[in-house]
Amino acid sequence: MRYMANTYRLAAAFALAATAVLSQGVAHADPEPAPAPAPPAGGNVVYTITTGAPYEFDLYYVAAQPPSMAAYQADAYSFVKSDKHVSITPDQPWVFSTTLADPQWALVTASSTAHGGVAPPDAHCVITVDGQVVLDQANPYSPRCQLSKW
């Protein structure tokens, strides 16, 4: 009988151990979150010059991003465009689009002069980045829009 009692105890111990192992389950790690999408290759920057009256302007604007301010200062005309005698009317604004890796390099200036007996054109410059207006400046003759790198 003693042999049977030991057998039952041994069987009960195995059953208890098996139940404990099975009831613990398998540990699961939380899945890794998906990586964030890569940032866009640059911002779509759009310069717009509008006027309240027909007028002629000289335009100066960043068309390509310089790698640094030192590079810009060494050879500005590698990165900017300068257009002379551009006619802008209320119905025909001037618009230029470019891509800048860092849109804070955006800059556009419209220069004009006063003409005797002619009202100022009440010009506006606007910079949009990825469809959002980030700067809108007005000036009777020569608006200047520039972001933080300047």
C-alpha positions as CSV (number, residue, x, y, z in Angstrom):
1,M,0.0,0.0,0.0
2,R,2.8,2.3,0.8
3,Y,4.1,1.8,-2.7
4,M,0.7,2.9,-4.1
5,A,0.5,6.0,-1.9
6,N,4.0,7.1,-3.1
7,T,2.9,6.5,-6.7
8,Y,-0.2,8.6,-6.2
9,R,1.8,11.4,-4.6
10,L,4.3,11.3,-7.4
11,A,1.6,11.4,-10.0
12,A,-0.2,14.3,-8.2
13,A,3.1,16.2,-8.1
14,F,3.7,15.8,-11.8
15,A,0.1,16.8,-12.6
16,L,0.4,19.9,-10.4
17,A,3.7,20.8,-12.1
18,A,2.3,20.3,-15.5
19,T,-0.8,22.5,-14.6
20,A,1.5,25.3,-13.3
21,V,3.6,25.2,-16.5
22,L,0.6,25.2,-18.8
23,S,-1.3,27.9,-16.9
24,Q,1.6,30.4,-17.1
25,G,1.3,30.6,-20.9
26,V,3.9,32.0,-23.2
27,A,5.2,35.5,-22.7
28,H,4.5,37.7,-25.7
29,A,6.5,40.8,-26.5
30,D,4.6,43.8,-27.9
31,P,5.3,44.2,-31.6
32,E,7.8,46.9,-32.6
33,P,6.0,50.0,-33.7
34,A,6.2,50.8,-37.4
35,P,9.0,53.2,-38.2
36,A,8.0,56.8,-38.8
37,P,7.8,57.7,-42.5
38,A,10.9,59.4,-43.8
39,P,10.6,63.2,-43.9
40,P,9.9,64.7,-47.3
41,A,13.0,65.5,-49.5
42,G,12.2,69.1,-49.0
43,G,9.5,71.7,-48.9
44,N,7.6,72.9,-51.9
45,V,8.2,76.6,-51.7
46,V,6.1,79.0,-53.7
47,Y,6.7,82.7,-54.0
48,T,3.9,85.0,-55.1
49,I,4.0,88.7,-55.8
50,T,0.7,90.6,-56.2
51,T,-0.2,94.2,-56.8
52,G,-3.1,96.5,-56.5
53,A,-2.2,98.3,-59.7
54,P,-0.1,97.4,-62.8
55,Y,3.6,98.0,-62.1
56,E,7.1,97.0,-63.0
57,F,9.4,95.3,-60.5
58,D,12.9,93.9,-60.2
59,L,12.7,90.5,-58.5
60,Y,15.4,88.8,-56.4
61,Y,14.7,85.3,-55.0
62,V,16.3,82.1,-53.7
63,A,15.8,79.4,-56.4
64,A,18.2,76.8,-55.0
65,Q,19.2,76.2,-51.4
66,P,22.8,77.0,-50.5
67,P,24.6,74.5,-48.3
68,S,25.5,77.2,-45.9
69,M,25.5,81.0,-45.4
70,A,29.2,81.0,-46.2
71,A,28.6,79.3,-49.6
72,Y,25.8,81.9,-50.3
73,Q,28.1,84.8,-49.4
74,A,30.9,83.4,-51.6
75,D,28.7,83.0,-54.7
76,A,25.1,84.2,-54.2
77,Y,24.2,84.1,-57.9
78,S,24.6,80.3,-57.8
79,F,21.5,80.1,-55.6
80,V,19.4,83.1,-56.5
81,K,17.7,84.5,-59.5
82,S,17.4,88.2,-60.4
83,D,14.7,89.2,-62.9
84,K,14.6,92.8,-64.1
85,H,11.6,94.8,-65.4
86,V,8.9,92.2,-64.6
87,S,5.4,93.5,-65.2
88,I,2.9,92.5,-62.6
89,T,-0.8,93.4,-62.6
90,P,-3.7,92.6,-60.3
91,D,-4.9,90.0,-62.7
92,Q,-1.4,88.5,-63.4
93,P,0.6,87.9,-60.2
94,W,4.1,86.6,-60.5
95,V,4.6,83.1,-59.1
96,F,7.7,80.9,-58.8
97,S,7.9,77.4,-57.3
98,T,11.0,75.6,-56.1
99,T,11.9,72.8,-53.6
100,L,14.2,73.7,-50.7
101,A,15.4,71.0,-48.3
102,D,15.1,73.6,-45.5
103,P,12.3,76.1,-46.5
104,Q,13.7,78.6,-43.9
105,W,16.1,79.7,-46.7
106,A,13.1,81.1,-48.7
107,L,13.5,84.7,-49.7
108,V,11.8,86.9,-52.3
109,T,12.1,90.7,-52.8
110,A,10.2,92.8,-55.3
111,S,11.7,96.3,-55.9
112,S,10.2,99.2,-57.6
113,T,10.5,103.0,-57.6
114,A,8.0,105.8,-57.2
115,H,6.8,107.4,-60.4
116,G,5.6,111.0,-60.3
117,G,1.9,111.2,-60.4
118,V,1.4,107.5,-60.2
119,A,-0.1,105.9,-57.1
120,P,2.0,103.2,-55.4
121,P,1.2,99.6,-56.5
122,D,0.5,98.3,-53.0
123,A,2.5,95.2,-53.5
124,H,2.4,92.0,-51.5
125,C,4.8,89.1,-51.3
126,V,3.7,85.7,-50.1
127,I,5.7,82.6,-49.2
128,T,3.9,79.3,-49.0
129,V,5.5,76.0,-47.9
130,D,3.7,72.8,-48.8
131,G,0.5,74.7,-49.5
132,Q,0.5,76.7,-46.2
133,V,1.0,80.5,-46.2
134,V,4.0,81.1,-43.8
135,L,4.6,84.7,-44.6
136,D,2.6,87.6,-46.2
137,Q,4.1,91.1,-46.3
138,A,2.8,94.3,-47.8
139,N,4.6,97.4,-48.9
140,P,3.5,100.3,-51.0
141,Y,6.5,99.8,-53.4
142,S,9.0,97.1,-52.4
143,P,7.8,94.1,-50.3
144,R,10.4,91.7,-48.9
145,C,9.5,88.2,-47.6
146,Q,12.2,86.2,-45.9
147,L,12.2,83.3,-43.5
148,S,14.5,82.6,-40.5
149,K,17.9,81.8,-42.3
150,W,18.2,85.5,-43.2
